[in-house]
């Protein structure tokens, strides 16, 4: 297993070229979802986990597979089903007849990129198997704490909870996801291009990722994360990020606001956005640009607004319009 403990130095110019090449490569397979690609790259740079939601057929799994294809490290996949057990995720102890001893068998969670496909198809006890590793980057098996390789990211997909056979994720687990992305239907022109490309293939009814080139190694990801964390952040921009999160706690229309982890994630995402666009420092727009994805799964909409058909995103957009950003 390739682990990268000492990332090589990377200039901002090299980082910008690498990220632009990565973005272009992923766009070859994921058509019409540019915003989702930028968001997943933001999470990769910010070292955070991602939850991708959308109705079936929009390319949620394809998005993650495309990133994995461009990544030269280890990739694991777990298909979450109602009968999946926690030990199928983390691992377990097995008795070895030859040595007459119990040995630990690591689960698929010991990897760099983990695709937790349709995570809300499994019951809560299995979903909870990811809690420790998502927060602490380690798994405790039979009393032994075993670290997972770095970088480590969980990229989970889920169908809308209104659909049959789904279980809602507990708040504690939702809070461990840095971003929640919503994939929507592509524009007409993009859908035309998608259908044209897939209809030519005789292999499957989905876009292929085999044509994508690996551009990124584990050490490169660590170097990008280090570069982003070193980007300058003005105190006023930091104050803006914290004020945005704090306003969710007393905003009319929300019965539950976001906690301090959201403030931390918002700043980390802002830094990643700045690096992604080739900036030398973090701007209020970098913070604002990722606020929806950072906050939407951490707040609860008031029941009366839910009945009226107002969405969490609409309420958060109103909040973003009203909280003043610092002037340059």
TORVEX-674974 format. One record per residue: residue in one letter; z, x, y of N, C-alpha, C in turn. Coordinates in pm, whole numbers, padded with zeros to 5 digits, always signed. Layout:
AZXYZXYZXY ...
//
This chain:
X+00000+00085-00119+00000+00000+00000+00000+00088+00123 X-00093+00061+00215-00104+00142+00335+00001+00100+00435 X+00087+00190+00472+00184+00161+00577+00161+00259+00689 X+00185+00215+00812+00158+00299+00928+00285+00314+01008 X+00351+00430+00993+00477+00449+01063+00459+00517+01197 X+00352+00593+01215+00332+00663+01341+00192+00634+01395 X+00181+00534+01485+00050+00498+01536-00012+00610+01616 X-00146+00633+01602-00211+00737+01680-00220+00693+01825 X-00225+00790+01918-00238+00751+02059-00370+00681+02082 X-00367+00582+02172-00486+00503+02202-00486+00477+02351 X-00596+00513+02420-00602+00487+02564-00633+00340+02586 X-00609+00293+02710-00639+00152+02738-00788+00125+02728 X-00867+00225+02766-01012+00207+02757-01054+00193+02611 X-00999+00278+02524-01031+00268+02381-00983+00134+02325 X-00865+00092+02370-00811-00036+02322-00903-00150+02364 X-00951-00147+02488-01041-00253+02536-01169-00257+02456 X-01226-00139+02426-01350-00135+02348-01327-00187+02206 X-01213-00147+02149-01181-00191+02013-01163-00343+02006 X-01092-00397+02104-01066-00541+02104-01194-00621+02130 X-01280-00569+02216-01405-00638+02243-01494-00638+02118 X-01498-00525+02047-01576-00518+01923-01519-00613+01818 X-01387-00623+01812-01322-00712+01716-01354-00858+01747 X-01348-00891+01874-01377-01028+01917-01521-01065+01883 X-01615-00974+01910-01757-00999+01882-01780-01016+01732 X-01713-00933+01654-01731-00940+01509-01680-01073+01454 X-01563-01117+01501-01508-01243+01451-01594-01363+01492 X-01657-01353+01608-01741-01464+01656-01864-01484+01566 X-01900-01382+01486-02014-01398+01396-01982-01500+01286 X-01855-01510+01249-01817-01601+01140-01752-01729+01191 X-01676-01718+01300-01605-01834+01353-01680-01882+01477 X-01764-01980+01459-01853-02024+01566-01788-02136+01648 X-01794-02120+01780-01746-02226+01869-01596-02234+01884 X-01524-02130+01846-01377-02132+01857-01330-02005+01929 X-01393-01973+02041-01360-01852+02114-01214-01848+02158 X-01165-01964+02206-01025-01969+02252-00928-01939+02138 X-00957-01993+02020-00869-01969+01905-00873-01821+01865 X-00991-01759+01875-01001-01616+01843-00917-01534+01940 X-00928-01565+02069-00847-01493+02168-00697-01512+02143 X-00660-01634+02106-00518-01662+02082-00466-01585+01960 X-00546-01578+01856-00498-01509+01735-00493-01358+01759 X-00584-01306+01842-00578-01164+01877-00457-01137+01967 X-00425-01234+02053-00305-01221+02137-00181-01207+02050 X-00172-01292+01947-00055-01285+01857-00052-01153+01781 X-00169-01104+01742-00175-00977+01669-00122-00863+01756 X-00162-00861+01883-00118-00755+01974+00029-00772+02008 X+00073-00897+02020+00212-00924+02058+00307-00920+01940 X+00253-00897+01819+00336-00888+01699+00413-01018+01672 X+00340-01129+01679+00403-01259+01655+00328-01340+01551 X+00398-01436+01493+00338-01520+01390+00265-01639+01454 X+00166-01690+01381+00081-01796+01436+00076-01915+01341 X+00088-02034+01399+00068-02158+01325-00059-02223+01379 X-00156-02246+01291-00284-02305+01334-00292-02447+01280 X-00309-02543+01371-00314-02684+01330-00449-02744+01365 X-00497-02829+01278-00623-02898+01302-00658-02982+01182 X-00744-03080+01203-00784-03164+01090-00868-03080+00994 X-00878-03123+00867-00956-03044+00770-01101-03023+00815 X-01152-02903+00787-01293-02877+00811-01325-02810+00943 X-01223-02771+01018-01250-02709+01149-01253-02556+01142 X-01219-02499+01027-01229-02353+01014-01098-02281+01035 X-00984-02347+01009-00854-02282+01028-00840-02162+00934 X-00867-02187+00806-00857-02079+00709-00962-01972+00735 X-01080-02015+00775-01189-01922+00805-01148-01826+00917 X-01079-01879+01018-01033-01796+01130-00944-01682+01081 X-00850-01715+00993-00758-01614+00941-00833-01517+00849 X-00922-01570+00766-00998-01482+00675-01087-01386+00753 X-01140-01434+00865-01225-01348+00947-01144-01232+01004 X-01022-01262+01051-00937-01155+01102-00902-01057+00990 X-00868-01112+00873-00832-01026+00760-00949-00937+00719 X-01071-00990+00728-01189-00912+00691-01212-00795+00787 X-01178-00818+00914-01195-00712+01014-01079-00613+01013 X-00977-00642+00933-00856-00560+00929-00856-00479+00799 X-00834-00349+00810-00840-00263+00693-00712-00255+00614 X-00606-00325+00656-00479-00320+00583-00474-00421+00470 X-00352-00448+00424-00335-00539+00311-00332-00683+00358 X-00387-00770+00276-00394-00912+00308-00352-00993+00186 X-00261-01087+00208-00217-01175+00099-00234-01320+00137 X-00247-01403+00035-00269-01546+00061-00183-01629-00033 X-00117-01728+00022-00040-01822-00059-00091-01962-00027 X-00133-02033-00131-00173-02172-00112-00049-02259-00134 X+00000-02318-00027+00123-02397-00038+00090-02533-00099 X+00162-02565-00208+00145-02692-00279+00282-02753-00301 X+00288-02882-00336+00420-02946-00353+00507-02883-00461 X+00447-02817-00561+00528-02759-00669+00553-02609-00651 X+00517-02553-00537+00541-02410-00512+00691-02385-00496 X+00741-02279-00561+00883-02247-00553+00906-02131-00455 X+01028-02120-00396+01056-02008-00304+01031-01871-00367 X+01062-01857-00497+01041-01726-00563+00892-01694-00577 X+00805-01796-00572+00661-01769-00575+00615-01704-00445 X+00698-01714-00342+00665-01657-00211+00726-01518-00196 X+00856-01508-00225+00929-01385-00195+00933-01287-00312 X+00933-01340-00434+00946-01257-00553+01072-01293-00631 X+01096-01225-00742+01211-01257-00825+01240-01141-00921 X+01352-01153-00994+01388-01051-01092+01339-01094-01230 X+01283-01001-01305+01237-01030-01441+01303-00932-01537 X+01328-00978-01660+01392-00892-01759+01287-00808-01832 X+01307-00678-01828+01212-00585-01892+01265-00548-02031 X+01190-00592-02132+01237-00568-02270+01243-00419-02303 X+01149-00341-02250+01145-00198-02284+01269-00125-02234 X+01305-00150-02109+01421-00080-02051+01550-00159-02065 X+01538-00286-02111+01653-00376-02125+01728-00390-01993 X+01649-00396-01886+01708-00413-01753+01625-00515-01673 X+01691-00573-01572+01618-00661-01482+01545-00576-01378 X+01420-00612-01349+01342-00543-01247+01294-00643-01143 X+01283-00596-01019+01238-00684-00912+01086-00689-00910 X+01035-00807-00904+00890-00826-00890+00865-00885-00752 X+00802-00804-00665+00779-00849-00528+00675-00960-00523 X+00697-01055-00433+00604-01165-00416+00491-01130-00321 X+00399-01223-00300+00282-01197-00213+00317-01177-00067 X+00444-01200-00030+00484-01184+00109+00485-01037+00151 X+00485-00945+00052+00487-00802+00084+00344-00754+00113 X+00301-00775+00234+00167-00742+00276+00167-00726+00429 X+00052-00690+00487+00043-00682+00633+00013-00819+00695 X-00094-00880+00649-00133-01013+00698-00112-01113+00585 X-00036-01217+00612-00011-01319+00510-00067-01452+00557 X-00160-01506+00481-00211-01640+00509-00128-01740+00430 X-00053-01823+00502+00023-01932+00440-00060-02058+00460 X-00147-02083+00362-00245-02190+00379-00184-02327+00352 X-00207-02418+00446-00154-02555+00438-00004-02553+00410 X+00069-02482+00496+00212-02459+00475+00292-02589+00466 X+00247-02693+00532+00325-02818+00528+00290-02906+00409 X+00219-02850+00310+00201-02921+00182+00319-02894+00089 X+00402-02792+00119+00517-02759+00035+00644-02819+00096 X+00743-02851+00012+00869-02907+00065+00947-02804+00145 X+01050-02852+00215+01124-02770+00311+01185-02646+00248 X+01237-02656+00124+01305-02539+00064+01207-02424+00041 X+01081-02455+00014+00982-02349-00004+00936-02295+00130 X+00919-02383+00228+00884-02337+00362+00991-02240+00413 X+01117-02272+00383+01228-02192+00433+01233-02052+00372 X+01157-02029+00265+01155-01896+00203+01099-01791+00299 X+01029-01836+00402+00969-01742+00498+01061-01710+00615 X+01174-01780+00626+01259-01765+00745+01304-01621+00766 X+01358-01559+00662+01412-01423+00676+01303-01322+00709 X+01194-01328+00636+01091-01226+00656+01022-01242+00790 X+01011-01365+00840+00946-01385+00970+01032-01329+01083 X+01162-01339+01070+01249-01292+01177+01287-01145+01161 X+01322-01106+01039+01381-00974+01018+01286-00874+00953 X+01166-00920+00915+01067-00831+00850+01126-00767+00725 X+01202-00843+00650+01256-00797+00524+01281-00918+00435 X+01293-00891+00304+01322-00996+00207+01440-00950+00123 X+01537-01036+00106+01652-01003+00022+01631-01060-00117 X+01620-00969-00217+01602-01009-00356+01717-00953-00438 X+01789-01042-00505+01903-01000-00588+01997-00909-00512 X+02022-00940-00385+02115-00862-00304+02056-00738-00239 X+01929-00707-00268+01864-00589-00210+01773-00630-00095 X+01791-00570+00021+01705-00597+00136+01583-00506+00129 X+01466-00566+00115+01343-00489+00099+01254-00512+00221 X+01221-00406+00296+01136-00424+00414+00992-00451+00374 X+00923-00528+00458+00780-00550+00437+00704-00447+00521 X+00579-00415+00486+00505-00315+00563+00480-00360+00706 X+00461-00262+00792+00432-00290+00933+00288-00251+00966 X+00215-00329+01043+00256-00455+01102+00263-00566+00997 X+00339-00672+01030+00350-00787+00940+00333-00915+01022 X+00237-00996+00982+00213-01122+01053+00193-01235+00954 X+00258-01347+00981+00232-01469+00905+00135-01554+00985 X+00024-01589+00922-00077-01674+00984-00084-01801+00899 X-00019-01905+00948-00007-02028+00869-00102-02135+00922 X-00155-02213+00831-00236-02328+00872-00164-02455+00828 X-00185-02562+00903-00128-02689+00861-00218-02802+00910 X-00216-02911+00832-00285-03032+00873-00189-03113+00958 X-00240-03201+01044-00151-03285+01126-00052-03359+01037 X+00073-03369+01082+00178-03424+00995+00159-03572+00968 X+00069-03636+01043+00045-03778+01016-00030-03796+00885 X-00090-03688+00833-00171-03701+00713-00083-03712+00589 X-00137-03778+00486-00061-03802+00364-00034-03671+00290 X+00088-03663+00230+00121-03545+00149+00164-03425+00230 X+00209-03446+00351+00256-03333+00432+00405-03349+00462 X+00472-03234+00478+00614-03230+00512+00630-03157+00645 X+00702-03215+00740+00717-03147+00869+00797-03019+00855 X+00758-02916+00931+00832-02790+00930+00963-02807+01008 X+01074-02750+00959+01201-02760+01033+01193-02683+01164 X+01275-02728+01262+01272-02667+01396+01296-02516+01391 X+01388-02473+01302+01420-02329+01295+01297-02248+01255 X+01214-02304+01168+01095-02231+01125+00987-02238+01233 X+00973-02355+01295+00874-02366+01403+00901-02264+01512 X+01029-02245+01544+01067-02153+01652+01030-02009+01619 X+01013-01978+01491+00976-01841+01453+00828-01813+01471 X+00750-01917+01493+00609-01895+01522+00594-01868+01672 X+00534-01754+01703+00514-01722+01844+00418-01821+01910 X+00310-01854+01840+00209-01943+01896+00178-02055+01799 X+00151-02172+01855+00094-02280+01776-00042-02313+01837 X-00147-02288+01759-00283-02312+01808-00331-02446+01759 X-00406-02514+01845-00469-02640+01804-00619-02618+01803 X-00680-02628+01687-00826-02615+01679-00888-02753+01693 X-00987-02762+01781-01052-02890+01807-01196-02883+01760 X-01263-02996+01767-01403-03001+01725-01487-02911+01816 X-01587-02842+01761-01671-02755+01845-01762-02837+01935 X-01811-02771+02039-01910-02835+02126-02037-02861+02046 X-02121-02952+02101-02242-02992+02028-02332-02873+01997 X-02353-02787+02096-02442-02672+02075-02385-02578+01969 X-02252-02557+01972-02189-02471+01872-02199-02532+01733 X-02183-02664+01726-02192-02730+01595-02334-02721+01540 X-02431-02730+01629-02571-02714+01587-02591-02575+01526 X-02539-02472+01596-02554-02335+01547-02482-02317+01414 X-02364-02378+01402-02285-02368+01279-02360-02431+01162 X-02409-02552+01183-02481-02622+01075-02607-02546+01036 X-02677-02494+01138-02801-02420+01112-02771-02298+01024 X-02661-02227+01054-02628-02105+00981-02581-02135+00839 X-02495-02235+00825-02440-02266+00692-02546-02330+00603 X-02632-02413+00661-02732-02483+00581-02833-02388+00519 X-02847-02268+00577-02940-02169+00521-02884-02105+00394 X-02751-02108+00379-02688-02041+00266-02688-02131+00142 X-02707-02069+00026-02701-02144-00099-02569-02122-00171 X-02479-02044-00109-02356-02003-00178-02240-02099-00157 X-02229-02158-00039-02114-02244-00013-02142-02331+00108 X-02050-02426+00133-02069-02514+00247-01983-02467+00365 X-01955-02338+00371-01876-02284+00482-01932-02148+00523 X-01894-02103+00639-01942-01975+00689-01881-01862+00608 X-01955-01755+00591-01911-01641+00510-01848-01533+00599 X-01746-01466+00548-01685-01356+00623-01724-01221+00563 X-01800-01224+00453-01834-01098+00385-01919-01007+00473 X-01990-01065+00570-02078-00982+00654-02000-00906+00762 X-01874-00942+00783-01795-00879+00889-01753-00738+00848 X-01746-00650+00948-01709-00510+00921-01560-00488+00950 X-01491-00410+00868-01352-00373+00901-01352-00278+01022 X-01284-00317+01127-01282-00238+01249-01143-00186+01283 X-01045-00239+01215-00907-00218+01259-00821-00177+01140 X-00745-00069+01158-00649-00028+01055-00507-00064+01101 X-00414-00057+01007-00275-00092+01040-00222-00006+01155 X-00256+00123+01153-00208+00212+01260-00267+00172+01396 X-00390+00121+01396-00451+00075+01522-00373-00044+01579 X-00333-00134+01490-00257-00252+01537-00125-00208+01600 X-00057-00114+01535+00069-00065+01590+00047+00003+01725 X-00064+00075+01737-00095+00142+01864-00123+00039+01974 X-00195-00067+01939-00222-00174+02037-00092-00243+02079 X-00005-00265+01983+00123-00329+02015+00207-00241+02108 X+00202-00110+02084+00277-00018+02170+00219-00016+02311 X+00086-00014+02320+00022-00015+02452+00059-00140+02530 X+00056-00254+02462+00088-00381+02531+00233-00383+02578 X+00323-00333+02496+00465-00336+02535+00495-00242+02650 X+00405-00143+02674+00425-00049+02784+00361-00097+02915 X+00287-00207+02913+00222-00254+03035+00327-00294+03140 X+00306-00257+03266+00403-00293+03370+00414-00445+03387 X+00538-00489+03411+00564-00632+03433+00651-00646+03557 X+00598-00707+03661+00672-00726+03785+00788-00824+03763 X+00897-00802+03835+01015-00889+03822+00982-01034+03855 X+00891-01054+03951+00854-01192+03989+00778-01262+03877 X+00696-01186+03804+00623-01245+03692+00720-01276+03577 X+00815-01186+03557+00918-01212+03456+00997-01338+03492 X+01033-01351+03619+01107-01468+03666+01025-01595+03646 X+00893-01587+03670+00805-01702+03652+00805-01748+03505 X+00796-01653+03414+00795-01687+03271+00926-01755+03230 X+01036-01702+03277+01166-01759+03240+01184-01897+03304 X+01138-01912+03429+01150-02044+03495+01068-02150+03421 X+00949-02112+03373+00867-02209+03299+00942-02261+03176 X+01002-02170+03103+01073-02210+02981+01197-02292+03016 X+01270-02249+03116+01394-02320+03151+01367-02462+03201 X+01253-02482+03269+01223-02617+03319+01198-02716+03204 X+01159-02666+03085+01139-02759+02974+01270-02824+02931 X+01384-02764+02970+01513-02815+02924+01563-02933+03006 X+01510-02950+03128+01551-03065+03209+01431-03145+03261 X+01317-03127+03200+01195-03195+03245+01192-03337+03191 X+01170-03434+03280+01166-03572+03233+01047-03589+03139 X+01071-03657+03029+00965-03672+02930+00986-03583+02809 X+01077-03486+02823+01108-03399+02708+01255-03416+02671 X+01282-03442+02544+01421-03459+02500+01479-03329+02446 X+01396-03232+02418+01444-03101+02371+01358-02993+02435 X+01425-02896+02497+01353-02787+02562+01346-02664+02475 X+01272-02565+02521+01255-02441+02445+01372-02346+02471 X+01402-02262+02372+01513-02169+02382+01471-02031+02434 X+01565-01938+02439+01535-01804+02491+01426-01730+02413 X+01412-01761+02283+01306-01694+02207+01168-01726+02265 X+01155-01846+02323+01028-01883+02386+01002-01797+02510 X+01109-01768+02587+01092-01681+02705+01045-01542+02663 X+01107-01491+02557+01069-01357+02508+00924-01358+02461 X+00889-01460+02383+00752-01466+02330+00649-01485+02442 X+00687-01560+02545+00594-01583+02655+00562-01452+02727 X+00662-01370+02747+00640-01241+02813+00559-01147+02723 X+00591-01145+02595+00514-01059+02503+00369-01103+02496 X+00347-01234+02493+00208-01284+02492+00137-01251+02623 X+00209-01260+02734+00149-01225+02863+00102-01081+02864 X+00182-00993+02810+00143-00852+02801+00020-00835+02711 X+00020-00907+02599-00095-00897+02507-00222-00950+02574 X-00209-01060+02648-00325-01116+02719-00380-01016+02821 X-00289-00950+02890-00332-00852+02990-00411-00738+02924 X-00362-00691+02809-00435-00585+02739-00569-00635+02686 X-00570-00758+02640-00692-00817+02584-00802-00830+02690 X-00764-00857+02814-00866-00871+02919-00893-00737+02988 X-00826-00631+02944-00848-00499+03001-00771-00474+03128 X-00664-00548+03152-00584-00534+03274-00486-00417+03265 X-00440-00374+03384-00343-00264+03392-00200-00314+03408 X-00184-00443+03435-00051-00502+03449-00060-00652+03420 X+00056-00715+03406+00062-00856+03369+00059-00943+03495 X-00027-01043+03496-00036-01134+03609+00024-01271+03572 X+00054-01354+03672+00101-01491+03641+00000-01569+03557 X-00128-01544+03577-00229-01614+03496-00221-01576+03348 X-00183-01451+03320-00165-01410+03180-00053-01493+03117 X+00053-01514+03192+00166-01594+03141+00124-01740+03125 X+00061-01792+03228+00023-01935+03227-00079-01962+03116 X-00167-01866+03091-00275-01885+02993-00225-01904+02852 X-00108-01853+02820-00060-01869+02683+00064-01960+02675 X+00103-02020+02788+00225-02100+02790+00217-02222+02697 X+00103-02290+02697+00092-02408+02612+00114-02374+02465 X+00048-02269+02418+00058-02231+02277+00198-02181+02241 X+00269-02125+02339+00405-02076+02313+00506-02191+02312 X+00481-02294+02392+00583-02397+02413+00563-02524+02332 X+00440-02560+02296+00414-02695+02245+00490-02729+02117 X+00523-02630+02034+00594-02660+01909+00744-02643+01923 X+00790-02611+02046+00933-02587+02066+00999-02695+02148 X+00925-02795+02191+00980-02903+02271+00958-03035+02199 X+01038-03136+02236+01022-03269+02176+00989-03368+02286 X+00891-03451+02260+00848-03552+02355+00942-03672+02349 X+00972-03731+02466+01056-03851+02471+00987-03965+02395 X+01063-04046+02318+01000-04151+02236+00915-04247+02317 X+00961-04281+02441+00884-04380+02519+00746-04325+02558 X+00737-04195+02584+00607-04136+02617+00520-04126+02493 X+00586-04102+02379+00512-04096+02253+00449-04231+02224 X+00525-04339+02249+00473-04474+02226+00357-04503+02320 X+00366-04453+02442+00258-04474+02539+00132-04392+02506 X+00145-04301+02410+00029-04222+02369+00012-04093+02446 X+00114-04055+02524+00106-03929+02598+00136-03813+02503 X+00063-03707+02514+00082-03593+02424+00175-03489+02486 X+00231-03405+02398+00315-03294+02445+00234-03202+02537 X+00111-03178+02501+00028-03089+02582+00011-03143+02724 X-00006-03274+02737-00026-03333+02872+00101-03317+02956 X+00218-03339+02892+00344-03324+02966+00363-03178+03009 X+00332-03085+02918+00347-02944+02953+00248-02902+03060 X+00129-02959+03059+00031-02928+03164+00083-02973+03300 X+00150-03089+03304+00210-03136+03429+00318-03039+03476 X+00397-02990+03380+00503-02894+03413+00442-02765+03470 X+00336-02717+03405+00271-02593+03451+00213-02609+03591 X+00167-02731+03623+00110-02754+03757+00219-02753+03864 X+00341-02793+03826+00446-02811+03926+00534-02688+03946 X+00542-02603+03847+00625-02482+03863+00542-02376+03937 X+00592-02337+04053+00514-02246+04138+00507-02106+04078 X+00385-02052+04079+00366-01914+04034+00384-01819+04151 X+00431-01697+04126+00447-01600+04237+00313-01565+04299 X+00313-01546+04430+00190-01509+04500+00166-01359+04488 X+00037-01318+04480+00009-01175+04469+00046-01100+04596 
//
